[in-house]
Amino acid sequence: MQNLNYYKEKIKEKRKQTKFRDFLKEIPSWLPLTFHRNDWLISRYPVTERSKVMDYEKFEKYRDDLIKYGLNYNFWKNFFWNFWNLFNKTDLPNLIFYWKNENSNFSDSTFNCKNVYLSNTTIVNCENIFYSFSTNMSSNVYSSLYVKNHCDIIYFSRWIKSSFKIFYSAYINNSNNIWFSSNLTGCSDCINSNNLVNKKYCIDNKVLEKEEYFKKKKEILEKKENFEEYFWNIEKIWKNHWSKNVSWNYILDSENVEKSWYIVFWKDQRHAFFCWSNIINEKFYDVFSWWWAWWEDFYWVVSAWISNNLYCSTLIAGSSNIFYSYFLENCSFCIWCIWLKNKSYCILNKQYSKEDWEKLSSEIFEQMEKDWILWKFFPAKLNPFYFNDTVAWLIGWFKKDEVVKEWFMWRDEKIKVDIPDESLVISVSDLYNFEWFDSEWNWKINPEVLKKVIKSENGDYYRIVKMEYDFLVKHQLPLPRLHWLERMKVNFGV
């Protein structure tokens, strides 16, 4: 019988051989972006036979009891059947909330934040985050993607770091007062500019006198109807600043990185998306949406925080030595466990002594190796999400036939929206009736729009909420013509 370190190395050896397209398909497909109505709850899980949900607050009250209902491992069945048996018996919280959130009940994967709405992966000291994905230590972020490190006032933008007042822009670092621009570092007051460092008062990459800049800025910003088109036309290729020997894009302060996207401070790794930290991380493989990691050995993992030695697991926070598990917090030495918190030496949610755990885990790994599944990720037929509701669909360019034949689920119907009978539905073409310049050329938006349901051109329904309205008015922005999920797709490049 081999020890645990043998199987760790075996998993790592095989994981390093992962095909990039398999990584794109299997890992991000466990991270949904949409919200569904499930058992009268707003939920990350759609109504299917693959999951059953309960209110998160109720779930937390009996979470410690999960250890009482752990299952014995059945060696007559393979490893994934054992997990499916546990997953099928476990109610899942409708949404994921980590420690200490306020007024964020319509968000998912939220940690220590305030006022988060229809957003995902909003982590640590964020406030007023709307329709965004992957935000950290920032405030007043709307319809944006990957905003990090003390940003403020960000609208319809992507890959923004340590910046403020950024509108319709991409790949901006340590800059401020930027419109319709990309690839700027250390810049301020720039419009329609690209690939500049430490520049100020630029329009179309030309440096202007301060007075001339603000005169032309006023003229450009009066054409509100062109804002979204300006954003679609900005430079889409990120310059990999302060990085060495890296492939793909949006890689900052990194070295020896292969086929990765949106990462900061990484070294000697491959296949990583949306991963960031404040110090260098080394020797990671096949990871997605990683935040604040600073130890080694991560293989096929989605979303984690301050963890080490994780293998083929999803949503692991503050844990170590975890294998094939789903959402654990502050746990160690767990295999195929679900939703445990502050537990150690568990298998299928059943707790063991250290000695018994080591013996049984070796027997399980030995069986997995013989079955040729030791290094496999969760099978598609266990995935509880519609594939085209997840990040995998947005970044992987997969087609329905390709994923359905592997037993991923696919949503053909639109997500049902409950529209009260008394609601007045307007089309996006009607929005011009609710916004205008007054006689003194101040931008105005009629608050009556808050009472309307807006139907987009592709038939999706959305509303303007009060905090969003206040933000648009304050910064003289036009009403959005796209459904919030469509805005997110634009940021992903779809």
N, C-alpha and C positions, 0 to 999 in steps of 0.2 A: 504494500500500500504506500502510495506516494504522499509526501507532506504537502501542506498548503502552498509553499513557495514553488514547488514543482508545477502545480496547476496554474499559478499566477503566470509563470514564465511561458507555459504552454499557450495560455490565452493570448498573451502579448505577442508571441511568435506568430500566431495565426492572424491576429487582428492587424498586424503590420502588412499583411497581404491583401487587405480589404480593397476591393475595387471602388473607385471614387463614386461611380453611379450607384452602387449598392449603399454606400454611406448616405448619399443624398436622399435615397428612397426610404431607408429604414429608420434613421435617427430622427430627422425633422418631422416625420409622420406621427410622432408622439407629442407634438406640440401644436395644439389647435389655436386658431386665431378668431374663430367665430363663437357666438354665444347662442344657445338654444333654449327653448322652453321645454323643460323636462320635469314631469311630476309637479307642475306649477312653480318650479324654481327656474331662475336663470342659471344655466349650467354650461360648463365646458363640454359636457357629454351629450350627444344627441340621443333621442329615444330609439334604442335598438336593443337587441337581446344580449349585447356584449357588455352592458353595464347597467347598474341601477344606482340611483343617487339619493342622497338625503341632504338636508340643510347642514352647512358647514358648522354652525354653532352647536347644533345638536350632536353632530359627529364628534366634535372635540370633547364633549362631556363624557362620552363613553369610549373614547379612543384607547384608554388604558386597558379596557376590557378585551381588546382584540387579542391580547396574548392568551386569554382563557379559551379562545376558540381556534387555536392553532391546530394544524393537521399533521398527522403522521405521514412521513414520506412513503409512498407506495412504489416499491422497486419493480412491481409487475408492470408499471406504466412508465413511459419516458418522462424526462424532466419537465418538459413543457406541459404535458398533461397534468402533472402535479400542480404547477402554478395556475393553470387555467381553473382547476378545481377550487383553489383558494380565491382567485380573482372573482369567480362566479358566485361565491358565497359571501363576498364582502361588499357592503354598501359603500359607495364612494361619495365623498363630499362634493357638492355641486360645483364649487369653485375652490381654488387653492389660495389660502391666505397664510403667509408666514406671520411672524410675531408683530404685534402692535400696529394695526392699521386703523384709519379713521375715515369714515364716509367714503368707503371704497368697495361697497357691496356689489358693484357692477364691473368688477375687474377680475383678472385671473393672474395667479403667480405674483402676488403683491407682498412686499416685505417692508414694514416700517414706513408707510407712506400715508399721505392725506389727500383726499379729494381726487381719486383716480376713477375714471369712467371709461368703460369699453376699451380697456387697454390690457396689454399682456406683458409680463416680466418687467414689473416696475419695482425697482430695488433700492432701498435705503435712502431715507431723507428726501423723498420726492413729494412735490405738492402741486396740485392742479395739473394733472396729466390726463389728456383726452385723446382717444383714438390713436394710440401710439404703441409701439413695440420696442422693448429693450431700452429702458430709461433708467438712469442711475444718478442720484444726488443732483437732481435738477428740478426746476420749477417752471410752471406756465409753458408746458409743451403740448402742442396740438398737432395732430395728424402727422406725426414724425416717426422716424425709424433710427434707432441706435443713437441716443443722446446721452452723453457721459460727462461726469466730472464738473459739477457746478455750472451748468448752463442755465440760462434764464431767457424767457420769451423766445421760443422757437416755434415756427409755424411752417407746416408742409415742407419739411426738410429731412435729410438723412445724413447719417454719419457726422454728427456735430459734437465736438469735444471742447470743453473749457471756453465757451463762447456765449455771447448774449445778443439779443435782437437779430436773429437770423430768420430770413423769410424766403421761402421757395428756393432753397439752395442745397448744396451737397458737398460733403467732404471738407468741412470747415473746422479749423483748429485754432484756438486762442485768438479769436477775431470778434468783431462786433459791428453792428449796423450794416449787415450784408443783405443784398437783394439779388436774386436770380443769378447766383454765381457758384463756382465750384473750385475746389483745390486751392483754397486760400489758407495761409498760415501767418499769424501775426499781423493781420490786416484790419483796417477799419474803414467804414464808409466807402463801400465798393458796390457797384451795380454792373450786372452783365459782364463780369470779369472772371478770368480763369488762370490758374497756375501762377499765383503771385505770392511773394513772401515779403512781409513787412512793408506793405504799400498802403497808401491812404488817399482818399478822394479820387477813386478811379471809376471810370465808366468805359466799358468796352476796352478794358486793359490800358486805357490812357489816363495818366495822372493829370488832374485839373487843379486850377486854383480853387480854394475853398468856396468862394462866392459863386463861381461858375458851376461847381459840382452841385451845390444845393439848388441852384436854379434849374439845372437839367434834371435833377432828381425829382423835383416837384412835377415837372412835365411828364416824366416817365410814370410816376405813381398815380397820376390822374387817370391813366388808362387801365382801370380796374379789370375790364373785360378781358385783358390780355395776360393777366397774372399767371393763370394755370398753363397757358401756352408757353410763356417764358420759361416756366419750370421744366416743361417737357423737353425744351430745346437746349438746356444747359449741358455742358460737357459731362459725359457719363463714365469716363475712365478716371479712376483715382490714381494719383501719383503716390507710390509707396514711400513716403517720407521717412528718413532716418532708419531705413531697413536695408538688410544685406542678404542677397541670395534668396529672394522670395518669389513665389509665383502666384498668380491671380492678383486680386485687387483689395484695396482698403486695408492695407497692412501697415501698422505704425510701430516704430521702435522695436523691430523684430529681426530675427536672423535665422537663416536656414529653415524656411517655412514653405511647404509644398501644398498647392491646391487648397487655399484657404481664403476666407472672406470675412471682413469686418473683425479684425483682431488687433489687440494692443499688448505689447510686452510678451512676446512668445519666442521661443528658441528651440530649434531641433524638433520640429513636429510637422504633422501633415493632417489634412482633412479636419479643419476646425472652422466653425462659423459662429459669429457673434460671441467671441470670447475676449474677455478683457480683465485686466488687473492693474495694480499699481507697482508691481515688481515683476521681474522676468520669471516666466514659467517655462519649464523644460520637459521635453520628452512626453508629449501628449499625442494621442492618436484618435481620430474619429470622434470628436466631441462637438457638441452643439449647444449654444446659448449658455456658455459657462461664465460665471461671475464670481470674482474674488477668489480664484483658486491660486494657491501658491505652494503646492506640493506635487510630487511626481506621480506617474502611473495612473493614467485615465484612459480607458479604452471603451469606445462605443457607449457614450454617456450623454444624456441630454439634461441640461439645467442642473447646476450644483453650486455649492457655496462652501468655501474653506474645508475641503475634503481631500482625502488621499487614498490611493489604492481602491479605485472603483472600476468595476468591470461589468459591461452590459447592463446598465441600470438607468433608471429614469427618475428625475426629481428627487435628488438626494441632497439634504442640507446638513452641514456640520457633522459629517459622519466619516468613518474610515473602515477599510476592509469590508466592502460591500460587494456582493455578487448577485446579479440577476434580480434586483429588487425594484419596487415601485413606491416612490414617495416615502422616504424615511427621514426622520429628524433626530440628530444627535444620537445615532446608533453606531454600533461597531460589531463586526463579525456576524453579519446577517446574510442569509442566502434565501432567495425567493420569498421575501417578506413584503408585506403591503401595509403602509400607513402606520407603522410602528413609530414610537417616540421614546427616546431615552431607554432603549433596550440593547442588550448585548447577547451574543451567542444564541441566535434564533435561526430556525429553519422552518419555512412555511408558517411563520408567526408563532411557532412553538418554541419555548425557551429550554435550553439545555445547560448542563454544566460545561465548563471549558473542555474538559477531557472528552465528554460524550459528543460535543459539537465537532471537535477536531476529527474524531473517528468517523462519525456519520457524514460529515462534509467530504471527507476523502473518499468514502464509498460512493457518494453521489457523483462527485467529479470523475471518479473512475468509470462509472456507468456512462456518464455523458461523453467521455472520451471514446469509449467503445462504440457508442451510438453515433459518433462523429458530429456531435452538436455542442461540444464543450465551449466553442468560441462563437456560437450563433447568438444573434440578437433576438428579441421577442418576435415570434412568428407573426406574419401579417394577420392571420385569422384570430389573433388575440387583440389586435389593435381596436380600441373602442371608438375611434374617430373616423369620420369620413375623410378619405385621403385628400380630396380637394377643398377641405376646410383647414388644412394644416400648412405649415411653412414648407413642407416637402413639395407640395404642388406649386408654390410660388417661386421656388428657387431651382427646382429640378427639371422642369420642362418634360414632365411625364404626361402620357395620354391615358385615358380611361382604360382602354383594352389592356394596356401593359400592366396596370396595377391590379385590376379586378381579377385577372387570371391567377394572381398570386394570393387572392383572398383578402385584399384590402377592400374596405367599403367605399362606395362612391355616392355622392348626393346629386341626384338629377333635378330634384324639385328645389324651388326657392325656399329659403327659410321662412316659415310662416310668421307674419307680424300681426299682432293684435291691434287693430285700429278701432278705437271707440267710435260708436255710431255718430256721436256729436262732432267728431273731428272734421275739419275742413281740409281736404287734400288739394294741394296745388302742384303744378309741375315746375321743373327747374326753370323753364322759360318764363314763369310768372315771377321769379325772384327779382327781376328788374323793377317790378312795381313796389318793392319794399326797400330799395336802396337808391340813394341819389346824393348829389352835391347841393348844399343849400346856397342861398344867394351870396354868402361870403366864402363859398367854395370849401366848406367843411363837409366831410363825409358823414352821411347819416344812414342809419338802418332803422326801419320802423319796428318797434318792439312787438307789433302784432304778428310778426313772423313766428314768434315763440308759440303761438297758438295753432300753427299750421303743421300739417304733415306734408313733407315734400316727397314727390315721386320723381326719381331720377329717370334719365333717358332709357336705361335698361330695365326699368320697372321695379327697382328697389325703393323702399320707403325709409326716410330718416327724418330726424327733427333737429332743430337748433335749440340747445339748452341754454339756460340763463348765463352760466359762467362763460360759455362759448360766445354768446352774444356780446357780453361785456368786453371780452377780449378783442373781438372783431371791431367793435366800435372804437375802443381805446387806441388800437393800432391802425385804424382806417383800412381795414381789409374787407374784401368783398365776401358775400355769402358763398359758401362752398357749393359747387354745382355737382359734386360727386358724393355718392354714399360714402360713409366713413370707411367701410371696408375697401371700397374702390380706391380711396385715397391711399390706404395702406399698400394696396397692390401696386400703385404707381411708384411708391417709394421702393418696393422690392424690385421694380423694373419690369413688372408684368403689364 
